[in-house]
Amino acid sequence: MTSPSKLAAERFCELLTDVDDQAGSHLRSRLDVSRATVYRWRQQIDSVDTLGTLADYFGVPITEFFTTGERQ
């Protein structure tokens, strides 16, 4: 079973792909974070504050980072 922090990171990567920003350049610019931070988020996301920030950025509910299966 995948840990919640890894599941959130996987969804983060999917959302970056959905907005055609696989490298996270637009996200880095808009959120003023480093490339290393985006890399770390691709591995795991443990902070609820980070999840809230990313949910706001992508315009999705925070629960989106913990759901599995086909998404609408």
QUIFENVEN-V160809 format. One record per helix or strand of 3 or more residues. SS is the DSSP state (a for helix, b for strand). FROM is the first residue (numbers start at 1). TO is the last residue. If there is no record, write none. Layout:
ss = <SS:SS>
from = <FROM:FROM>
to = <TO:TO>
//
This chain:
ss = <a:a:a:a:a>
from = <4:25:35:48:62>
to = <18:31:43:58:66>
//
